[in-house]
Amino acid sequence: MSSTELPPTEAAPVRDASTVILLQNRDDGIEVFLLERVGGMAFAGGMTVFPGGGVDISDADSDLAWAGPPPSWWASKFAVDERKAAALVCAAARETFEECGILLAGRTADTVVTDTEVYDDDRGALERREQTFGEFLTRNGLVLRADLLRPWSNWITPVGEKRRYDTRFFVAVQPEGQFADGATTEAASVGWRSPESALTDWRAGSTVLLPPTWSQLSGLTEFSSVADVLATSPDIAPIQPNLYHVDGEIRVEFPGQDNYYAGSAHPWAGDKDRHR
């Protein structure tokens, strides 16, 4: 088997994105909430992913009520300026609400809403970009609970992709009284899975995982409870994989890649729009 690096190419612009690894406890460990994206979507169609998406300009709204670590704390964790840090956190909360109905907000700085169905119309308006997340929170007297999120990792789409994202991964716990769903136009199916069972499906070829998703799931197999995950404070260094050829097929080079290519029934082999 021979491998060669791809020839230099003009890099596509990189867009900031936020992805949330939503967790809950189960009797024998933890579960994560996963979505299978609708096939044919411009980005990651048919892939199994965590909730998340690109940062909007409106996510930098400085007028919304905020509880938890300030933007300066998040800025230090992700090595960005405070405005971008606030936008990343806001995008994480917004995307989690849009894609699975989990609202990381409360009436006060120490409460979390339990009945999210009353915000169904707002959720639809957010997904259609008819209002901003800040407008939604302010109009409903809600406080963004940034303390319910934890910084986790940072992956950057390789040079050579048509769409590139600088994605910050967060972890969060499904709040008591709330229930994640699949009421979004972007998901063909959703469900809670243990990291081990999600990887088993991938190895069997019944799902397709992008390298960052696979890497996060693999790392989560080391934890026995949500509390263990939340107690972890990982050092967050950006990971930007490289694309290269193997026997005429395009693959991606990243930390731990050998297990990724050796383990799947259908190794990823060249759809250049399949990174997140």
N, C-alpha and C positions, 0 to 999 in steps of 0.2 A: 504494500500500500504506500503510495507516494503522496506527499502533500506539498503545496506551494501556496504562498501568500497571494491574495488578489492584487492586481495592478492598482496603483494609486488612482483614486477617483475624487471628484469634487464632493466635499462633504455637504450633505443636506443640513439645513438649520436645525438646531436642537430646541425642542419645546419642553418646558418644565411640566412634570406630571406628578401626581400623588396616587399611591396605591395603598389600600388598607387590608391587612391580614386580620379578618374578623374571627375572634375565638370564642369558644365556650367549653366548659368542662363536660366530660362524659365519665361514666363509671370507671373506665380503665385508662383515662388519659384526657387528651384534648381533641377538639374538632375544629376545623376551619370551614368557612363559608366560601364556596367556589361557584363560579358562573361559567357556563359554556356559551361563548359569544355566538351570536347569530352568524351562520355561514354567509360568505360573500361580503361581509363588512370590509371597509377599506383597510382597517387595521386589525390584525389578530382574529380574523373571522374563523369560527369553528374551534378556536383555542379554548382551553380551560384556564381561567384566570381568577385572580382576586378582584374585588370591586376597586375601581379606580379610573382615572382619566386625566386629561390635560388640565392645566391650570388656566383659568380665565382671568382676564384683566380685572374683572370685578371682584375676584377672590382677594385682592389686596385692599378691600374696603376697610378703612381704619375706624369707622364709626360704630361697628357692631360691638355688643357687649361680650366680654371675653373673661373666662375664668381659667385659672391654671397657669402653668409656666408662661411667661411673657414671650413675645417674639424674639427678644434678645437671647433667651435661653435656647430656643429652637434654632436661631441663627448660628449659635456656637456648635450645636450638634451637627448641623448640615453644612457648615462652612459657607454660609450665604449671608447677605445683608438682611436686616430686620424686616424690610418690606417684603422681600421674597419669602422669608421664613413664615410671615403671617399668611401670605397667599397660599403657601404649600399646606399649612394646617387647615385653612379654610377650605381649600379644594378637597382635602382628605375627608373632611366632615360632609361637604356638599355631595361628593361622589358616592359616599356611603349611603346617604339618604336617598339620592336619586336611584341608585342601582339596586339597593336591597331594603330600603325603607327603615333603616336604622338611623335614628336621629340623636347625635351626640350633643344634646343641648337640654337646658332645663329652665324653669321659671326663675330659679335663683342659682347662685354660684355653687351650691352644694346639693342640688336636686337634678334629676333627669326625668324627662317626660316619659310616661308609660303608654298613653293612648296616642299613637302616631296616626291612626286612621283619620283623625280630625284634620290632618294636614295633607290628605291625599290630593286635593286640588292644587295645593301649593307645590307638592312634589311634581305633579305633571307640568306645572308652569315652569318650574326650575329646569326640568329636562328639556322643555321646548325653548328655554332661554327667554322666557317672557318676564322673568324677574331675576334679580340677583339673590344669592344666598343671604347677603347682609340685609337686603330689603325684607326678605322673608322672616329672618330672625327678629329684626327690629319691629316690624308690624305686629308680630305675635308676642312681643315682650319676652323673647327667649335669649338666653345667654349661651354662647358657644363654650362647650366644656372641653377645652384643649387638654385638660388634665386627664381625660379619658383616652388619649392617644399616647403612644410611645414611639420614638424614632427607632428604626430597625435596620435599614440598609439603603444603599444608593447604587442603582444600575443605570448605565448610559448605553443607548442603542449604538451598535457598531457603525463606524464609517462605512459607507457603501449601501446603507439602507435608504429607501425612498422617504421613509418617515422616521425621525429620530427623536427620542425622548430622554430627558434627564429625570429619571423617576426616583422619587424618595418613597421608600416603603415604611409604613407605620404598622403597629399592632394595636388592636383595641378589643375590648370584650363586649359581647352583646349585652346591653343593659337589661336589668331585670324588668320584666313586663313587656319588653319589645321582642318582636319576632321577625327575623330576616325573611324576605320573600323574593320572588322573581318578577315582580310587576314593573318591568322595564323593557323598553323596545330593543335593548341591546343584548338580552339574554334569551337563548333558546331553552335553557334549563338551568336550574340552580339546585344546590343541596349542601348539607353539612357532611363532611367526611373527616375521618381521622387522617393525619398526614400519611400514615402507613397505607391505608386503603386507597387513598388518592394515588400514591405511587404504584400500588399494585395494579390499579386500572391502567395507568400509563405503561407499565411494563407489559401488560397484556395487549396493548395496542388499542384499547377502547377509548382513550383520550389522548390528546396531544398537549404537552406542556412546553411552554417556552423556557429557555434556560434559567431566567431569573425566578420564574414560578417554581420550577423543579428544584432549584437551589434552596429557596425558602422552605419548601415542604420537607426537603431532606434535612435541613437544619432543625426543623421543629420536631422531628422524630426523637430528638434527644431530651425533650421536656415531658414530664409526667403530669403537669397541671398548669392551668392558666397562671396561677400565682408564681410558678417558677419562671414562666416567660416574662411576666411583668417585673420580676425582680432582676432581670438581666439588663445590663447597660452596655450594649455592644459598641465597640469602636467602629465608626462609620467611615469607611474609605471608599471612594467612588470606584466602581468596577465597570470598565468599558471593554467588552469582549472584542476580539478581532475576527474578521471573516477570512477564511482560507479554503483552498481547494483540496479535496482528497479524492483521487481517482476520478476527476471530472465533476465531482459534486461539491457544492458549497456547504461548508460547515462553519461553526462558530467556536472560537477558542476562548475559554473562560476557566476560572478556578474550579477544579473538580470535574472537568469535562469528560474524563475517561469513563466515569460511572454513568454519565448521561448517555453517551453513545453506545456503551456496552449493554445498558440495561433495558432499553426500549425495544418493543417488537417492531417498531417502525422509526428508526433513528431519523431525527430531523435532517433533511438533506437538500435544503436550497430554496424554500419559499422565502424570498427576501423581504416579505412584509410580516414576518412572524416573530418579531422580537419585542419585548416589553421590559 
